[in-house]
Amino acid sequence: MTPRRTLLLGTLAAPALVHPASAQEVTLRLHHFLPAVSNVHRHFLQPWAQKVGTESGGRLRVQIFPAMQLGGAPPQLYDQARDGVVDIIWTLPGNTPGRFPSIEVIELPFVAHRRASVNARVVQELHDAVFRNEFADTQILCAWAHDAGVIHARREVKRLEDMNGLKLRFPTRQAGEALRALGAAPVGMPVPQVPEAMSSGVIDGAVVPWEVVPSIRLQEMVRNHTEFPGSPTFYTASFVLAMNKARYEGLSAELKRVVDANSGQVAAAMAAKVWDEQGPAVEQQVRRRGNQIVELSEEERTRWMRQTQPVVDNWVRAMGERNINGATLLERTRALIAQHGQGVS
């Protein structure tokens, strides 16, 4: 058989890779706030974009712009997707406090599971059943929450009293309220601002999960890290991958199916895997540096839970003022965490 004939037969044998010139080809711009070296960029957003590209036969390209390269500040990301400034964004609802009240239920102190895989499944399920209306002006591709948060500080935190006056960056309104209840001095800011705030003395540390630590070099700025035993954990933050609604609706039926196949629980699980895999790896790196890692005793954890219970009670009351049954939502969230967290250590 001649090489020419072999090539022709090979081409005819793979029709799935051949598309007519008239087939829709789309480039989507995805904007987020962390640098390209961050774990979420390398291990979630890039693989997700590549998967979408491959499954669309190369007709759907997701171009990622990290570190706010397209302008604006992290709290503006959601509106950038809503308004069509960009096509897709990754952000924290907590960057705009009070705007998405229902999703705050997972961010309350000592509600979330210590594993992102559990939190992601719960948040996505709740989005589909409860939160959807609050995000109706975008197409939410997935919603999730990270693993156990950690306190990273210049001074050692072993007991409740060690929190007194400690200036700590917080990511969400509920985390800030919890820190205040514990005696700390909470300072809200997007995570990219942490290095400068540390250098200038605006903060003494930050509450962030292990996964994000290397991207802001926090392990070089503090030597003390405090973890929480078991579940529920002290805090988590929720995230959304949101797409401009008109851009989504404008896709062909075939390309829309590709996006849908990589949305919801599929994408949430991909995201959660980053925190659950990279978090322990980062923790080991920090240990090798010689930094001190403390795990609170169960007795201390109980004290912290008791001290932050008013934050939960206040949230439930505030939700009632917004015609949201916070008590029922909290009960449902805890039940889902217990269900999906069964057997997950």
C-alpha contacts under 8 A as a table, 3 or more apart, distances in Angstrom:
res1	aa1	res2	aa2	distance
1	M	5	R	6.42
1	M	6	T	6.58
2	T	5	R	5.22
2	T	6	T	6.22
3	P	6	T	4.99
3	P	7	L	6.15
4	R	7	L	5.23
4	R	8	L	6.29
5	R	8	L	5.04
5	R	9	L	6.20
6	T	9	L	5.26
6	T	10	G	6.13
7	L	10	G	5.06
7	L	11	T	6.16
8	L	11	T	5.14
8	L	12	L	6.34
9	L	12	L	5.10
9	L	13	A	6.12
10	G	13	A	5.09
10	G	14	A	6.68
11	T	14	A	5.61
11	T	15	P	7.16
12	L	15	P	6.06
14	A	17	L	5.95
14	A	18	V	7.34
15	P	18	V	5.22
15	P	19	H	7.94
16	A	19	H	7.53
16	A	57	G	7.72
17	L	57	G	6.17
19	H	23	A	6.43
20	P	23	A	5.48
23	A	59	R	7.92
24	Q	59	R	6.69
24	Q	252	S	7.01
25	E	58	G	7.98
25	E	59	R	4.44
25	E	60	L	5.95
25	E	61	R	7.98
26	V	59	R	6.11
26	V	60	L	4.99
26	V	61	R	6.15
27	T	60	L	5.96
27	T	61	R	4.60
27	T	62	V	5.76
27	T	63	Q	6.83
28	L	60	L	7.50
28	L	61	R	6.08
28	L	62	V	4.72
28	L	63	Q	5.97
28	L	86	V	7.93
28	L	87	D	5.62
28	L	88	I	7.11
29	R	62	V	5.92
29	R	63	Q	4.91
29	R	64	I	5.97
29	R	65	F	7.15
29	R	86	V	5.78
29	R	87	D	5.21
29	R	88	I	6.17
30	L	62	V	6.61
30	L	63	Q	5.96
30	L	64	I	4.68
30	L	65	F	5.96
30	L	86	V	6.71
30	L	87	D	6.09
30	L	88	I	4.49
30	L	89	I	5.36
30	L	90	W	7.63
31	H	64	I	6.08
31	H	65	F	4.88
31	H	66	P	5.98
31	H	68	M	6.58
31	H	69	Q	7.60
31	H	70	L	7.11
31	H	77	L	7.57
31	H	86	V	6.88
31	H	88	I	6.34
31	H	89	I	4.86
31	H	90	W	6.67
32	H	64	I	7.99
32	H	65	F	6.54
32	H	66	P	5.07
32	H	67	A	6.10
32	H	68	M	5.82
32	H	74	P	7.55
32	H	77	L	7.33
32	H	89	I	5.80
32	H	90	W	5.26
32	H	91	T	6.67
33	F	66	P	5.81
33	F	67	A	4.36
33	F	68	M	5.03
33	F	73	A	7.97
33	F	74	P	5.86
33	F	90	W	7.84
33	F	91	T	7.54
33	F	192	P	7.28
34	L	38	S	6.31
34	L	41	H	7.44
34	L	66	P	5.79
34	L	67	A	4.72
34	L	68	M	7.59
34	L	192	P	6.76
34	L	215	S	7.61
35	P	38	S	5.56
35	P	41	H	7.47
35	P	66	P	5.40
35	P	67	A	4.73
35	P	215	S	6.96
36	A	41	H	5.75
36	A	42	R	6.92
36	A	66	P	5.71
36	A	67	A	7.22
37	V	41	H	6.91
37	V	42	R	6.72
37	V	215	S	6.43
38	S	41	H	5.40
38	S	42	R	6.36
38	S	212	V	6.86
38	S	214	P	7.46
38	S	215	S	5.00
39	N	42	R	5.19
39	N	43	H	5.53
39	N	44	F	7.51
39	N	211	E	6.76
39	N	212	V	6.99
39	N	215	S	7.61
39	N	274	V	7.00
39	N	278	Q	7.27
40	V	43	H	5.36
40	V	44	F	5.11
40	V	45	L	6.31
40	V	271	A	7.55
40	V	274	V	6.55
41	H	44	F	5.81
41	H	45	L	4.95
41	H	46	Q	5.97
41	H	66	P	7.62
42	R	45	L	6.49
42	R	46	Q	5.55
42	R	47	P	7.32
43	H	46	Q	6.44
43	H	47	P	6.23
43	H	274	V	6.17
44	F	47	P	5.45
44	F	48	W	5.87
44	F	270	M	6.42
44	F	271	A	5.56
44	F	274	V	6.57
45	L	48	W	5.10
45	L	49	A	6.05
45	L	64	I	7.88
46	Q	49	A	5.11
46	Q	50	Q	6.11
46	Q	64	I	7.61
47	P	50	Q	5.00
47	P	51	K	6.03
48	W	51	K	5.11
48	W	52	V	6.29
48	W	262	N	7.69
48	W	267	A	7.61
48	W	270	M	7.87
49	A	52	V	5.20
49	A	53	G	6.19
49	A	61	R	7.27
49	A	62	V	5.32
49	A	63	Q	7.71
50	Q	53	G	4.98
50	Q	54	T	6.08
50	Q	62	V	7.66
51	K	54	T	5.15
51	K	55	E	6.05
52	V	55	E	5.30
52	V	56	S	6.10
52	V	60	L	6.73
52	V	61	R	7.45
52	V	62	V	7.71
52	V	258	V	6.51
52	V	259	V	6.76
52	V	262	N	7.01
53	G	56	S	5.28
53	G	57	G	6.38
53	G	58	G	4.90
53	G	59	R	6.70
53	G	60	L	5.21
53	G	61	R	5.35
53	G	62	V	7.13
54	T	57	G	5.21
54	T	58	G	5.66
55	E	58	G	7.42
55	E	258	V	6.54
56	S	59	R	5.43
56	S	60	L	5.71
56	S	255	L	6.46
56	S	258	V	6.27
57	G	60	L	7.57
58	G	61	R	6.58
60	L	255	L	7.05
65	F	68	M	6.92
65	F	69	Q	5.74
65	F	70	L	6.88
66	P	69	Q	5.96
68	M	71	G	5.43
68	M	72	G	6.56
68	M	73	A	6.79
68	M	74	P	7.21
72	G	76	Q	6.31
72	G	77	L	7.57
73	A	76	Q	5.48
73	A	77	L	7.04
74	P	77	L	5.44
74	P	91	T	7.30
74	P	95	N	7.10
74	P	190	P	6.63
75	P	78	Y	7.23
75	P	95	N	4.95
75	P	96	T	5.95
75	P	190	P	7.79
76	Q	79	D	5.52
76	Q	80	Q	6.27
77	L	80	Q	4.99
77	L	81	A	6.62
77	L	89	I	6.27
77	L	90	W	7.56
77	L	91	T	6.54
78	Y	81	A	5.36
78	Y	82	R	6.29
78	Y	89	I	6.67
78	Y	91	T	6.88
78	Y	242	A	7.34
79	D	82	R	4.74
79	D	83	D	5.79
80	Q	83	D	5.30
80	Q	84	G	5.97
80	Q	85	V	4.84
80	Q	86	V	5.73
80	Q	89	I	7.69
81	A	84	G	5.16
81	A	85	V	6.17
81	A	86	V	5.37
81	A	87	D	5.64
81	A	88	I	5.74
81	A	89	I	6.10
81	A	138	T	7.04
81	A	242	A	6.76
81	A	243	M	5.79
81	A	244	N	4.83
82	R	85	V	7.84
82	R	137	D	6.15
82	R	138	T	5.51
82	R	243	M	7.47
82	R	244	N	5.26
82	R	245	K	7.10
83	D	86	V	7.85
83	D	244	N	7.12
84	G	87	D	5.98
84	G	244	N	5.71
84	G	247	R	7.76
86	V	89	I	7.36
86	V	244	N	7.50
87	D	243	M	5.58
87	D	244	N	5.27
87	D	247	R	6.72
88	I	241	L	6.95
88	I	242	A	5.51
88	I	243	M	4.25
88	I	244	N	6.35
89	I	240	V	7.99
89	I	241	L	5.73
89	I	242	A	5.41
89	I	243	M	6.55
90	W	239	F	7.16
90	W	240	V	5.85
90	W	241	L	4.59
90	W	242	A	6.52
91	T	95	N	7.68
91	T	239	F	5.65
91	T	240	V	5.75
91	T	241	L	6.81
92	L	95	N	5.51
92	L	237	A	7.24
92	L	238	S	5.94
92	L	239	F	4.48
92	L	240	V	6.38
93	P	96	T	5.89
93	P	97	P	7.29
93	P	99	R	7.61
93	P	100	F	6.46
93	P	103	I	7.96
93	P	238	S	6.67
93	P	239	F	6.26
93	P	240	V	7.16
94	G	97	P	5.26
94	G	98	G	7.80
94	G	104	E	7.91
94	G	171	P	6.45
94	G	172	T	4.47
94	G	173	R	6.49
94	G	237	A	7.29
94	G	238	S	7.32
95	N	171	P	7.19
95	N	172	T	6.79
95	N	190	P	7.00
96	T	99	R	5.86
96	T	100	F	7.87
97	P	100	F	7.42
97	P	172	T	6.96
97	P	173	R	5.83
98	G	101	P	5.29
98	G	173	R	7.72
100	F	103	I	6.21
100	F	104	E	7.31
100	F	134	E	5.98
100	F	135	F	7.61
101	P	104	E	5.48
101	P	105	V	7.87
101	P	319	M	7.53
102	S	105	V	6.02
102	S	130	V	7.82
102	S	131	F	6.16
102	S	134	E	7.92
102	S	324	I	7.71
102	S	326	G	7.91
102	S	329	L	7.98
103	I	106	I	6.26
103	I	107	E	7.54
103	I	123	V	7.63
103	I	127	H	7.82
103	I	131	F	6.57
103	I	238	S	7.35
104	E	107	E	4.96
104	E	108	L	6.52
104	E	174	Q	7.12
104	E	238	S	7.85
105	V	108	L	5.57
105	V	111	V	7.83
105	V	326	G	7.91
105	V	329	L	7.30
105	V	330	L	6.13
105	V	333	T	7.40
106	I	111	V	6.21
106	I	112	A	5.70
106	I	119	N	7.88
106	I	123	V	7.43
106	I	145	A	7.73
106	I	236	T	7.04
106	I	237	A	7.58
106	I	238	S	7.33
106	I	333	T	7.26
107	E	111	V	7.19
107	E	112	A	7.02
107	E	172	T	7.42
107	E	174	Q	6.08
107	E	175	A	6.88
107	E	235	Y	5.85
107	E	236	T	5.24
107	E	237	A	5.62
107	E	238	S	7.01
108	L	111	V	5.86
108	L	112	A	7.68
108	L	174	Q	5.51
108	L	175	A	6.90
108	L	178	A	7.91
108	L	235	Y	6.48
108	L	236	T	7.85
108	L	311	V	7.53
108	L	312	V	6.25
109	P	112	A	7.75
109	P	174	Q	7.23
109	P	175	A	6.87
109	P	178	A	6.29
109	P	233	T	7.38
109	P	234	F	5.16
109	P	235	Y	5.14
109	P	305	M	7.47
109	P	308	T	6.61
109	P	309	Q	7.69
109	P	311	V	7.54
109	P	312	V	7.09
110	F	231	S	7.66
110	F	232	P	4.92
110	F	233	T	4.90
110	F	234	F	4.67
110	F	235	Y	6.14
110	F	305	M	6.58
111	V	232	P	5.30
111	V	233	T	6.62
111	V	234	F	7.54
111	V	235	Y	7.34
111	V	334	R	6.73
112	A	119	N	6.45
112	A	148	A	7.88
112	A	231	S	7.20
112	A	232	P	5.27
112	A	233	T	5.76
112	A	234	F	7.67
112	A	235	Y	6.60
112	A	236	T	6.46
112	A	334	R	7.93
112	A	337	I	7.23
113	H	116	A	7.29
113	H	118	V	6.45
113	H	119	N	6.05
113	H	147	D	7.05
113	H	148	A	7.10
113	H	231	S	5.13
113	H	232	P	4.92
113	H	233	T	5.87
113	H	337	I	6.63
113	H	341	G	7.19
114	R	147	D	5.07
114	R	148	A	4.46
114	R	230	G	6.58
114	R	231	S	5.42
114	R	232	P	6.42
114	R	233	T	5.49
115	R	118	V	5.67
115	R	119	N	6.61
115	R	146	H	7.32
115	R	147	D	4.59
115	R	148	A	6.57
115	R	276	D	6.37
115	R	344	V	7.80
115	R	345	S	7.82
116	A	119	N	4.97
116	A	120	A	5.76
116	A	144	W	7.95
116	A	145	A	6.18
116	A	146	H	4.60
116	A	147	D	4.09
116	A	148	A	7.63
116	A	272	A	4.92
116	A	273	K	7.23
116	A	275	W	6.29
116	A	276	D	5.99
117	S	120	A	5.32
117	S	121	R	6.34
117	S	147	D	7.80
117	S	269	A	6.28
117	S	272	A	5.03
117	S	273	K	6.58
117	S	276	D	7.13
118	V	121	R	5.34
118	V	122	V	6.30
118	V	337	I	6.62
118	V	340	H	5.84
118	V	341	G	5.69
119	N	122	V	5.12
119	N	123	V	6.02
119	N	144	W	6.48
119	N	145	A	5.40
119	N	146	H	6.78
119	N	147	D	7.31
119	N	337	I	7.05
120	A	123	V	5.21
120	A	124	Q	6.03
120	A	143	A	6.96
120	A	144	W	3.98
120	A	145	A	5.21
120	A	146	H	7.21
120	A	265	Q	7.92
120	A	268	A	5.68
120	A	269	A	6.57
120	A	272	A	6.11
121	R	124	Q	5.38
121	R	125	E	6.11
121	R	144	W	7.03
121	R	265	Q	6.49
121	R	268	A	6.92
121	R	269	A	7.11
121	R	340	H	7.56
122	V	125	E	5.14
122	V	126	L	6.09
122	V	144	W	7.68
122	V	333	T	7.19
122	V	336	L	6.10
122	V	337	I	6.45
122	V	340	H	7.50
123	V	126	L	5.04
123	V	127	H	5.98
123	V	143	A	6.11
123	V	144	W	5.16
123	V	145	A	6.78
123	V	238	S	7.91
124	Q	127	H	4.99
124	Q	128	D	6.30
124	Q	142	C	6.52
124	Q	143	A	5.08
124	Q	144	W	5.89
124	Q	264	G	6.52
124	Q	265	Q	6.32
124	Q	268	A	6.95
125	E	128	D	5.29
125	E	129	A	6.37
125	E	265	Q	7.85
126	L	129	A	5.07
126	L	130	V	5.30
126	L	131	F	6.24
126	L	333	T	7.80
127	H	130	V	5.32
127	H	131	F	4.23
127	H	132	R	5.21
127	H	143	A	6.98
128	D	131	F	6.60
128	D	132	R	5.77
129	A	132	R	6.89
130	V	133	N	7.37
131	F	134	E	5.61
131	F	135	F	7.00
132	R	135	F	5.41
132	R	136	A	6.08
133	N	136	A	4.87
135	F	138	T	5.98
135	F	139	Q	7.63
135	F	140	I	7.13
136	A	139	Q	7.07
137	D	245	K	6.84
138	T	242	A	6.16
138	T	243	M	5.76
138	T	244	N	5.32
138	T	245	K	4.89
139	Q	242	A	5.62
139	Q	243	M	4.93
139	Q	244	N	6.16
139	Q	245	K	5.16
139	Q	248	Y	7.15
140	I	143	A	7.12
140	I	240	V	6.75
140	I	241	L	6.00
140	I	242	A	4.41
140	I	243	M	6.21
141	L	240	V	7.47
141	L	241	L	5.39
141	L	242	A	5.58
141	L	243	M	6.80
141	L	259	V	8.00
141	L	260	D	7.68
141	L	262	N	7.86
141	L	263	S	4.75
141	L	264	G	5.96
141	L	267	A	7.55
142	C	240	V	5.80
142	C	241	L	5.39
142	C	242	A	7.28
142	C	263	S	5.61
142	C	264	G	4.74
142	C	265	Q	7.03
142	C	267	A	6.03
142	C	268	A	5.59
143	A	238	S	7.25
143	A	239	F	5.67
143	A	240	V	4.43
143	A	241	L	6.50
143	A	264	G	7.37
143	A	268	A	6.20
144	W	238	S	5.58
144	W	239	F	5.40
144	W	240	V	6.59
144	W	268	A	5.74
144	W	271	A	7.66
144	W	272	A	7.32
145	A	236	T	6.40
145	A	237	A	5.49
145	A	238	S	4.05
145	A	239	F	5.85
145	A	272	A	7.49
146	H	149	G	7.95
146	H	209	P	7.45
146	H	236	T	5.90
146	H	237	A	6.16
146	H	238	S	6.72
146	H	272	A	6.53
146	H	275	W	6.27
147	D	209	P	6.77
147	D	236	T	6.48
147	D	272	A	7.91
147	D	275	W	6.24
147	D	276	D	6.73
148	A	209	P	6.24
148	A	228	F	7.61
148	A	233	T	5.77
148	A	234	F	7.08
148	A	235	Y	6.51
148	A	236	T	6.11
149	G	207	V	6.34
149	G	208	V	5.37
149	G	209	P	4.41
149	G	210	W	7.41
149	G	227	E	7.49
149	G	233	T	7.45
149	G	234	F	6.67
149	G	235	Y	5.58
149	G	236	T	5.72
150	V	207	V	5.49
150	V	208	V	5.61
150	V	209	P	5.41
150	V	210	W	6.85
150	V	225	H	6.75
150	V	226	T	5.75
150	V	227	E	5.20
150	V	228	F	7.41
151	I	205	G	7.51
151	I	206	A	6.10
151	I	207	V	4.58
151	I	208	V	6.82
151	I	225	H	5.56
151	I	226	T	4.97
151	I	227	E	6.76
152	H	205	G	5.38
152	H	206	A	5.36
152	H	207	V	6.07
152	H	208	V	7.59
152	H	218	L	7.87
152	H	222	V	6.60
152	H	223	R	7.67
152	H	224	N	5.79
152	H	225	H	4.46
152	H	226	T	6.48
153	A	156	E	6.88
153	A	157	V	7.74
153	A	168	L	7.70
153	A	204	D	5.79
153	A	205	G	4.13
153	A	206	A	6.51
153	A	222	V	5.55
153	A	223	R	6.97
153	A	224	N	5.36
153	A	225	H	6.37
154	R	204	D	5.77
154	R	205	G	6.22
154	R	221	M	7.67
154	R	222	V	4.84
154	R	223	R	6.17
154	R	224	N	6.06
155	R	223	R	7.74
155	R	224	N	6.16
156	E	162	D	7.21
156	E	224	N	5.48
156	E	225	H	7.49
156	E	226	T	7.96
157	V	160	L	7.68
157	V	162	D	5.17
157	V	163	M	6.62
157	V	224	N	7.51
157	V	225	H	7.65
157	V	226	T	6.31
157	V	294	V	7.69
158	K	162	D	6.57
158	K	226	T	7.28
158	K	294	V	6.84
158	K	295	E	7.72
158	K	296	L	6.14
159	R	162	D	5.41
159	R	163	M	7.50
159	R	296	L	7.51
159	R	300	E	6.39
160	L	163	M	5.72
160	L	164	N	7.72
160	L	182	L	6.73
160	L	300	E	7.10
160	L	303	R	7.45
160	L	304	W	6.75
161	E	164	N	5.67
161	E	183	G	7.74
162	D	166	L	7.87
163	M	166	L	5.44
163	M	182	L	6.44
163	M	183	G	5.71
163	M	184	A	5.11
164	N	182	L	7.30
164	N	183	G	4.57
164	N	184	A	5.02
164	N	185	A	7.75
165	G	183	G	6.17
165	G	184	A	4.69
165	G	185	A	5.34
166	L	183	G	7.75
166	L	184	A	4.75
166	L	185	A	5.52
166	L	186	P	7.84
166	L	204	D	6.39
166	L	205	G	7.97
167	K	184	A	6.20
167	K	185	A	4.60
167	K	186	P	5.69
167	K	187	V	6.60
167	K	202	V	7.51
167	K	203	I	4.82
167	K	204	D	5.04
167	K	205	G	6.64
168	L	184	A	7.06
168	L	185	A	6.31
168	L	186	P	5.05
168	L	187	V	5.77
168	L	203	I	5.60
168	L	204	D	5.84
168	L	205	G	4.94
168	L	206	A	4.76
168	L	207	V	6.78
169	R	186	P	5.92
169	R	187	V	4.67
169	R	188	G	5.47
169	R	189	M	6.49
169	R	194	V	7.39
169	R	203	I	6.57
169	R	205	G	6.39
169	R	206	A	4.38
169	R	207	V	6.15
170	F	173	R	7.79
170	F	175	A	6.02
170	F	176	G	5.48
170	F	186	P	6.29
170	F	187	V	6.01
170	F	188	G	5.06
170	F	189	M	6.80
170	F	206	A	6.43
170	F	207	V	5.80
170	F	208	V	7.82
171	P	175	A	6.72
171	P	176	G	7.43
171	P	188	G	6.29
171	P	189	M	6.64
171	P	190	P	6.68
171	P	191	V	7.36
171	P	207	V	7.54
171	P	208	V	7.73
171	P	237	A	6.94
172	T	175	A	5.26
172	T	176	G	6.28
172	T	188	G	7.57
172	T	237	A	6.62
173	R	176	G	5.12
173	R	177	E	6.32
174	Q	177	E	5.03
174	Q	178	A	6.14
174	Q	311	V	7.44
175	A	178	A	5.03
175	A	179	L	6.20
175	A	235	Y	6.39
175	A	236	T	7.93
176	G	179	L	5.17
176	G	180	R	6.23
176	G	186	P	5.51
176	G	187	V	7.40
176	G	188	G	7.20
177	E	180	R	5.06
177	E	181	A	6.20
177	E	186	P	7.86
177	E	311	V	6.39
178	A	181	A	5.08
178	A	182	L	6.36
178	A	308	T	5.60
178	A	311	V	6.27
179	L	182	L	5.05
179	L	183	G	6.52
179	L	184	A	5.32
179	L	185	A	7.07
179	L	186	P	6.06
180	R	183	G	5.19
180	R	184	A	5.15
180	R	185	A	6.03
180	R	186	P	6.17
181	A	184	A	7.41
181	A	307	Q	6.44
181	A	308	T	5.77
181	A	311	V	7.49
182	L	304	W	7.12
182	L	307	Q	6.46
182	L	308	T	6.90
187	V	203	I	7.21
189	M	193	Q	6.58
189	M	194	V	7.52
190	P	193	Q	5.87
190	P	194	V	7.47
191	V	194	V	5.43
191	V	216	I	7.88
192	P	195	P	7.11
192	P	216	I	6.82
193	Q	196	E	5.78
193	Q	197	A	6.21
194	V	197	A	5.05
194	V	198	M	5.98
194	V	206	A	7.54
194	V	216	I	7.26
195	P	198	M	5.13
195	P	199	S	6.19
195	P	216	I	6.35
195	P	217	R	7.54
195	P	218	L	7.19
195	P	221	M	7.98
196	E	199	S	5.04
196	E	200	S	6.16
197	A	200	S	5.26
197	A	201	G	6.11
197	A	202	V	4.99
197	A	203	I	5.83
198	M	201	G	5.20
198	M	202	V	6.11
198	M	203	I	5.36
198	M	204	D	6.39
198	M	205	G	6.88
198	M	221	M	7.36
199	S	202	V	7.77
200	S	203	I	7.91
201	G	204	D	6.67
203	I	206	A	7.58
205	G	222	V	7.09
208	V	212	V	6.91
208	V	213	V	7.32
209	P	212	V	6.15
209	P	213	V	7.18
209	P	279	G	7.20
210	W	213	V	5.42
210	W	275	W	7.90
210	W	278	Q	7.77
210	W	279	G	4.79
210	W	280	P	7.40
210	W	282	V	6.04
210	W	283	E	6.31
211	E	214	P	7.40
211	E	274	V	7.74
211	E	275	W	5.69
211	E	278	Q	5.56
211	E	279	G	4.46
211	E	282	V	6.34
212	V	215	S	5.62
212	V	216	I	7.00
213	V	216	I	5.72
213	V	217	R	5.90
213	V	218	L	5.30
213	V	219	Q	6.48
213	V	282	V	7.49
214	P	217	R	4.58
214	P	218	L	6.42
214	P	219	Q	6.91
214	P	282	V	7.44
215	S	218	L	7.93
217	R	220	E	5.63
217	R	221	M	7.04
218	L	221	M	5.13
218	L	222	V	6.34
219	Q	222	V	5.61
219	Q	223	R	6.59
219	Q	286	V	6.46
219	Q	291	N	7.77
220	E	223	R	7.34
223	R	291	N	4.69
223	R	292	Q	5.98
224	N	291	N	6.17
224	N	292	Q	4.99
224	N	293	I	6.09
224	N	294	V	7.69
225	H	291	N	7.69
225	H	292	Q	6.20
225	H	293	I	4.75
225	H	294	V	6.13
226	T	293	I	5.88
226	T	294	V	4.79
226	T	295	E	5.70
226	T	296	L	7.02
227	E	293	I	7.35
227	E	294	V	6.09
227	E	295	E	4.64
227	E	296	L	6.38
228	F	233	T	6.23
228	F	234	F	6.71
228	F	295	E	5.63
228	F	296	L	5.57
228	F	301	R	7.12
229	P	233	T	7.32
229	P	295	E	6.42
229	P	296	L	6.53
229	P	297	S	7.33
229	P	298	E	7.02
229	P	301	R	7.64
230	G	233	T	6.60
230	G	345	S	7.61
233	T	236	T	7.76
243	M	247	R	7.41
243	M	248	Y	6.79
244	N	247	R	5.32
244	N	248	Y	6.31
245	K	248	Y	5.16
245	K	249	E	6.15
246	A	249	E	5.04
246	A	250	G	5.95
247	R	250	G	5.10
247	R	251	L	6.73
248	Y	251	L	5.58
248	Y	256	K	7.09
249	E	256	K	7.85
251	L	254	E	7.89
251	L	255	L	5.93
251	L	256	K	5.64
252	S	255	L	5.30
252	S	256	K	5.99
253	A	256	K	5.05
253	A	257	R	6.22
254	E	257	R	5.21
254	E	258	V	6.67
255	L	258	V	5.04
255	L	259	V	6.44
256	K	259	V	5.10
256	K	260	D	6.07
257	R	260	D	4.98
257	R	261	A	5.99
258	V	261	A	5.13
258	V	262	N	6.49
259	V	262	N	5.20
259	V	263	S	6.26
260	D	263	S	5.03
260	D	264	G	7.62
261	A	266	V	7.53
262	N	266	V	5.89
262	N	267	A	5.60
263	S	266	V	5.81
263	S	267	A	4.99
263	S	268	A	7.51
264	G	267	A	5.65
264	G	268	A	6.15
265	Q	268	A	4.90
265	Q	269	A	5.91
266	V	269	A	5.40
266	V	270	M	6.46
267	A	270	M	4.98
267	A	271	A	6.26
268	A	271	A	5.11
268	A	272	A	6.13
269	A	272	A	5.04
269	A	273	K	6.16
270	M	273	K	5.37
270	M	274	V	7.09
271	A	274	V	5.59
271	A	275	W	7.36
272	A	275	W	5.50
272	A	276	D	6.34
273	K	276	D	5.12
273	K	277	E	5.85
274	V	277	E	5.38
274	V	278	Q	5.59
274	V	279	G	7.72
275	W	278	Q	5.33
275	W	279	G	5.28
276	D	279	G	5.67
276	D	280	P	7.12
277	E	280	P	6.25
277	E	281	A	6.86
278	Q	281	A	5.06
278	Q	282	V	6.09
279	G	282	V	5.25
279	G	283	E	6.23
280	P	283	E	4.96
280	P	284	Q	6.29
281	A	284	Q	5.26
281	A	285	Q	6.43
282	V	285	Q	5.00
282	V	286	V	6.27
283	E	286	V	5.12
283	E	287	R	6.26
284	Q	287	R	4.99
284	Q	288	R	6.23
285	Q	288	R	5.15
285	Q	289	R	6.50
286	V	289	R	5.11
286	V	290	G	6.86
286	V	291	N	6.02
287	R	290	G	5.27
287	R	291	N	5.62
287	R	292	Q	7.10
287	R	293	I	7.25
288	R	291	N	7.52
296	L	300	E	5.98
296	L	301	R	6.22
297	S	300	E	5.17
297	S	301	R	6.19
298	E	301	R	4.95
298	E	302	T	6.21
299	E	302	T	5.23
299	E	303	R	6.51
300	E	303	R	5.01
300	E	304	W	6.28
301	R	304	W	5.08
301	R	305	M	6.16
302	T	305	M	5.08
302	T	306	R	6.20
303	R	306	R	5.18
303	R	307	Q	6.14
304	W	307	Q	5.01
304	W	308	T	6.19
305	M	308	T	5.32
305	M	309	Q	6.14
306	R	309	Q	5.36
307	Q	310	P	7.22
308	T	311	V	5.47
308	T	312	V	7.18
309	Q	312	V	5.27
309	Q	313	D	6.41
310	P	313	D	4.88
310	P	314	N	5.91
311	V	314	N	5.18
311	V	315	W	6.21
312	V	315	W	5.18
312	V	316	V	6.37
313	D	316	V	5.23
313	D	317	R	6.41
314	N	317	R	5.14
314	N	318	A	6.11
315	W	318	A	4.99
315	W	319	M	6.09
315	W	326	G	7.32
316	V	319	M	5.21
316	V	320	G	6.48
316	V	325	N	7.46
316	V	326	G	4.57
316	V	327	A	5.77
317	R	320	G	5.18
317	R	321	E	6.79
317	R	326	G	7.34
318	A	321	E	5.23
318	A	322	R	6.81
319	M	322	R	5.06
319	M	323	N	6.40
319	M	324	I	4.97
319	M	325	N	6.40
319	M	326	G	5.39
320	G	323	N	4.99
320	G	324	I	5.21
320	G	325	N	5.77
320	G	326	G	6.53
321	E	324	I	7.38
325	N	328	T	5.57
325	N	329	L	6.31
326	G	329	L	5.03
326	G	330	L	5.94
327	A	330	L	5.14
327	A	331	E	6.14
328	T	331	E	5.08
328	T	332	R	6.10
329	L	332	R	5.06
329	L	333	T	6.06
330	L	333	T	5.05
330	L	334	R	6.19
331	E	334	R	5.26
331	E	335	A	6.18
332	R	335	A	5.08
332	R	336	L	6.22
333	T	336	L	5.17
333	T	337	I	6.19
334	R	337	I	5.05
334	R	338	A	6.15
335	A	338	A	5.10
335	A	339	Q	6.09
336	L	339	Q	4.90
336	L	340	H	5.98
336	L	341	G	7.98
337	I	340	H	5.31
337	I	341	G	5.44
338	A	341	G	5.12
338	A	342	Q	5.95
339	Q	342	Q	5.64
341	G	344	V	5.14
341	G	345	S	7.90
